[in-house]
Amino acid sequence: MMIRFLTFLLAVLFATVAHAQDPLRLELTDGVIEPLPFALPGFHAETAGSEQVAGSITQVVAQDLMGTGLFRQIPRSAFISTPASFSDPVAFADWRAINAQALIRGAVAVTGSQVSVKFRVYDVFSGSEMGEGLQFTGTTDGWRRMAHKVADAVYSRITGEAGYFDSRVVFVAETGPKDNRAKRLAVMDYDGANVQYLTDSSTIVLAPRFSPNGDRVLYTSYESGFPRINVLDVSTVGRQQLTTQQGEMAFSPRFSRDGQQVIYSLANGGNTDIWRTDLRSGQHTRLTSAPSIETAPSFSPDGSQIVFESDRSGTQQLYIMSANGGEARRISFGEGRYGTPVWSPRGDLIAFTKQNAGRFHIGVMRTDGSQERLLTASFLDEGPTWAPNGRVIMFSRETQGAGGTSSLFSVDITGRNLQRVSTPAGASDPSWGPLQR
């Protein structure tokens, strides 16, 4: 089963498998994808009163896996037999008969305000367990996180890739008409659940960006009348200004991988350049000094380089330079305008927004500008952000007309599995945080 599934999976992840005895060979492909069928009998309730939590965890695990587009859940009506308890032996023949390639079994115990979740994953065709069983313990209020953790572990064991379900997204929540829209910062689970608001709507806020460990958020605020960059502590909602000098306009901030530096654009005296601020020393360093507009900088994962957008060639294009500034090299050469570049956490790709022939696209390219692929197309798609494992991109999509609204969507890096992310109202400017600890 594993070789068969790896053939399927690696096609999604730009790879193919020639023969079981041959080494894996990575190559681009657009093969037809058939989701892997899995069976998920309901997690057993091992204590009185744990039935509802067990059912909810089962549902979220299934939704996480199916939401990737890589998995297909076999309906319970097709089951030949159902285990009576978590410790029952696995009847592999019954699961093979309904073509289940993976089997997930789990149990839940609730004691007071504490909940414990344990599970096992089986390769049905080989008749073996995939790794050792795991157990997570937490509070009943945190049951949803434990479900995401289970799904992450299952996803990782079957695909060999890191998961991304136990993560959060900070975004701009929007309400009201298009010409008078109220905006405030909000944070939610990756799937749109557990929305919490971090600011009120008394002032315009833009471009929130998570820190590498998810404890802080950078964003642009117009509270002073000028765009200023603020740093917000997610747990306390305390905030402080990063840029304060009158007459300057600061925007498009991002953290370095170690969370100790911030890069951003600063407009002053009619010129817009990229700056870097060291959060420990407070030192500000100017990295570009061209007469053109330089903005939307993003650090490479190792912190050695910065990708950014600039109109120095006459149109909006993407460039890469050293994190200390200096000469930049252009990497975008297709038709149209390129903007909002974001380096993949894997370091292999750069996501971007592209405008061409009246349409907006979310795309990806290699860091040398090669192998450009457009993943979406609409009236207005913009602002990509990467999942922690570098395999899924979330972005904003705005509909046309005076009554148009903004929503969040996600798509995998092959351009497949485009889907809307549920939010209470309008939403834009997403920033995907790390896996939670």
N, C-alpha and C positions, 0 to 999 in steps of 0.2 A: 504493500500500500504506500509506503513512504516514497519509493522511487517513482511510482505512478503519480503521487500527488506532487512531488517535487517537480516533475515534468510540467504539470499544470501550473503550479505556483510560480516557478521561475520564468515561465512565459509572461506572467503578469509583471514580474520584477526584472524583466529584460534578460531572461536567461532561458536556455533549453538544456535538456539532458539527452545525450546521444544514446548511450547504453549504460546499464547499471555498473559495468566494470570500468567505464571510462571516467576521467575526471570531469567535473562540471565545467561547462564552457559558457561564459557570459556573452550574450549578444542581443542586440535589439530585435524585437519581434512583435508582430501584431496578431498573434495567433488567436483563434476563437477560444474563449474561456468558458469552461463548464464548472460551475461552483461545486465544491466538494460537499457531498451529502453527509450530515452528521446526525446522530441521535442524541437527544437530551431528555431522558426521563426526568420527571420533576424531582428537584432536590428533596430528600426525605426530611420530614420534621421529626427530630429525635426527642424533642421535649414538648410537653403540652403548651399550647399557645404559640408555637413557632411556625404554624402552618402558613400564616399570611406572609411572614418574612421569607420562608422557603419558596413560596410561589413567586414572590416579587423578584427574588434573586435569580430564580430560573428564567424568568421573563427577560430580565436585563441582560443576562449572559447570552441568551439567544439573540436578542436585538443587536448587541455589540458585534457578534460574529457575523450575522447576516448583513449588517450594515456595511461591511467591508466589500461586499460583492463577491467574496471568495468562497463563501459557505452557503449551503442550502440545508435548512432544517427539515428532517423527515417528520411528517405529522404523526402524532401519537396513535391515530387511527390505523396506521400501518404496522404498529408494533405487534410482533407475534407473542412476546412475553414481556413482562415488566418486573424488575427486581422488587422484592418485598422490603428489602432493607439495603443499606449501604454496604454491608458486609457480605451480602449474597454473592456466590460465584457468578462470573460473567458467562452467559450462554452465547458464546461467540457465533455459533451456527445460526441462531435466530436473528442476530444482527446482520450477518452476511446475507441471509436470505432476502432481506429488504434493502440490500445494497448500501448499508451504512458503512462508511469508511472510517469514521471516528465515532467513538462513544464517550460521552461525558456523564459521569455519575457523581452526585454530591449529597451532602447532608448538612442540616442546619440545626443548631441547638440554641435556644434562648433561655437565659437565666437572669431574671431581673432585667436590668438595663444592658446586659452583656449578650453578645451574639457571637457564636463560633461557626465558621463555615469550613468544611473540608470537602475535597473533591479528588477524583482520579480521571485520567484521560487514557483511552485505549485505542490502539491500532487494531481495528477489527479483523482485517485480512491476515495479519501476522499472528493474531491472537495474543498480543503482548501489551503491557502497560507502557505508556510513553513517559518516561521519567518516574519519579517518586510522587506519591500523593502529597498534597500541601494542605495546610490549615491556616486560616486567618481568623483573628479574634479582634473584636472592637465593640463599640456601643451600638445599640439598636438604631440610633439616629444615623449611624454611618454604614448601614447595610448596603446602600447603593455603591459606595466606594469598594466594599468587599466584593460585590458582584463584578465591578469593573476589573478588580485585581484578578479574580478568577478568569474572566474573559481574556485578560492580557496574558496570563500564564498559558491558557489553552492555545491562543493565537501564536504565541512564541514557540511552543512545543511542536505545533504542526507546521509552521512556516519557516522556523529558524530566524524570524525577524523579531525585533523588539516590539512590544505592544504600544498602544497609545490611548487606551480607553480610560485609564485612571489619570486623566489630565483635565485642566481647566482652560477656558478661553476668556480673555478680557475683551470687551467690545464697547462700542458706542450705542446705547439704547436710544431709539428715536420715537417721538410721538408728535402728533400734530400735522398740519398741512405742510406741503413741500416748501411754501414761501415763508413759513414761520415755524420751523421745526425745532422742538425742544430736544436737547441732547444731554445725556448724562452717562457716566461710566458705569459699567456693570460687569460682573464676572459670573460664569456659569460652568457647569460640567461640559465636557466636549460635545455631548449630545443634546445640549440645550436645557438640561434639568438643573434645579437648584440655583436659580438666578438670584443674585444679590447685587444691590446697587451701592456704588462706592461714592458717588457724588450726587448732588441735586441738579436740577435743570436751570439754575439761576444764571448760568453763564455757558458759553459755547466751549465744548471740549472736543478734542480731536486726537487721533492717532495714538491710542494707548499701546504700550509695549511692555510685556512681562520681562522681569529680570530672569536670569538663567535658572535660579532656584525657586522662582514663583512667589517670592515674598514681597516684591515691590513692583510698582507700575510707573513707567514714564508716560507723560501725556502732555499735550499742548493745551493751555487754557487762555481764554481771552478775558479773564477776570479783571485784569489791570487796564483793559482797553487795547493792549498790544498782545500778540501771541507770545506766551512765556512757557517754558518747560518746567513742569512740576514733577516731583518724585513723591509717590503715595505709598504708604505702608499698607499692605492689603489687610493685615490682621487688625490694626488699630485705626485704619483709615486716616491716620495723621499724614500731613503733607508738608512739603517745603519747596520753595522755588530754587531751580537750578540756575536760571539766567534772570538777571534783575536790572541790567543797565538800561536806562531810559533811551528811547529812540531805536533800540534794537528789536528785531522780530526774530524769535527762535522757534523752530518747528522741526518735525521729522526726527525725533530722537530714537536711539536704540542703545541698549547695553552691549558691552563687550561680553565675551563668553565667561569671564571670571566675575562679572558684575561690578567691577571696580572703576570702569570707565564708561563714558557716554559719548557717542558721536551724534551730531545734529547739524542742521543748517542754521546759519545766522545771517540775517539781512541787515546791513548797516551801510549808510551812505550810498545807497543805490546799488550795492553789490551783495550777492548772495554766495556765501562760501561754506565749506564744511569745517567744523570745529570739533575738537575733542576736549572733554573735561575729565580730569582725574578726581574721583569722588573722595579719595583720601586726603589729597593735598589741596583740592580746590583749584588747581592750576588749569588754565584754559590755553589750548594750543590751536592755532589756525593751521589747517592742513592744505587748503587750496587758496589761490589768490588770483584766479583768472577773472576776466571781466564778464564771463558768462555766468549762468545760474547753475550752481551745483547743489544738489539736494538728494534726499532719500538715501542716505548712506546705510550700509549694513556690513558688519564685520564677518570675515571668514571664521569658521569654527575654531581655528587655531589662533585667531587674533592677529595674524600677520598682515592681512590685506583687507581692503575695503572696496566694496562695489557700490557704485552710486550712479545717479543720472545727471546728465549735463547737456546743455544746448550749445556747447563750444564749437561743434561742427556745423551749426546752423539749424539742426533739428534735435529733438530730445532723444538721446542715445545712452547706452550703458557703458561704463568705464570701470576699470579696476586699477587701484594704486596701492602702494605700501600703506600700512596703518600709520606710518609716520609722515605721510604726505609724499610729495615728489611727483615725478612724471607718471602719467596715467596712460593706460592703453585701452583703446576702444574694443569692445567685444560684440556689439550688436551692429549688424549690417543689412538686415532685411528691410523691406519696405515698411513705411509707417514710423510711428513714434513709440519709444520704449520708456517705461518708468517703473517706479516702486520696486526695485530689485531687492530680493531677499535671498541670502545664502542658505542652502540646505544645511541642516544639522549634520549631515553626513559629509558635507564638503564637496560633493560631486556635481551638484546642479545649482543653478540660480533661477528662481522663479521671478516673474515680472508681469507687468501689465503692458499690453500693446494696443495701440490705436491705429487702425488702418482701414481705409475705404468706408468710413462711417461706422465701423464696428469696433467694439472693445473685446479683448481676449486676455485670458490668463494663460501664460506659457512657461516653459522651462527650456533651458539651454545648458550645455556644458560650460565650465568656467572659462574656456577659451572661446566661447561664442558658437561652437559647433553644435550640431544636432538639435537645432531649435525645433520645438514642437508646441503647437498651440492646442490647449486642452479645452477651451471654452470659447463661446462667441455669443454676444448679446448686445443690446443697446448700451449697457454700461456694466462691465465687469472690472473690478479693480482691487488693489490691496491684498495680494496673496500673503498667506502665513503658513508655515510648515508645521505638520504634526511632529511630535518628538522623535518619531522613528524615520522621518524624512520620506515617507511613502504616500502621504495624503496632504492635500493643500486645501485650506479654507479661504474664502474671499467674499467680498461684497458684490451683490448684484442689484442694480436699481432699474426699475421699470420706467417706461417712457410716459411722458405727458405730465400735465399739471397735478394729477392725482397719483403720480408715481411714488412708489415706496422702495426702501432698501431692505434687503434680506441677506442672510448668510447662507452660503452654499459650500459644499465640499466636493472634491473630485480627486481620484487617485492620479498618480503621475503618468499613467498611460492615457488619460483622458476618459477612462471608463468610470462608471458608478457615480455620475453626477447626481447629487441629491441636496435638497434644502435642509438646513438645520433649523429646528423649531425654536422660536423665540417669542416672548409675550407680545411684542409689537415690532416696529421697524428696528433694524440693526445694521451696523456698518463697522468698518475699521477693526476687524478681528485681529487678535494676537494670541497665538496658541502657546500656552505655557508648557513647562516640563512635566514629566511624570511626577505625581505627588509622592511624598516620602511617607 
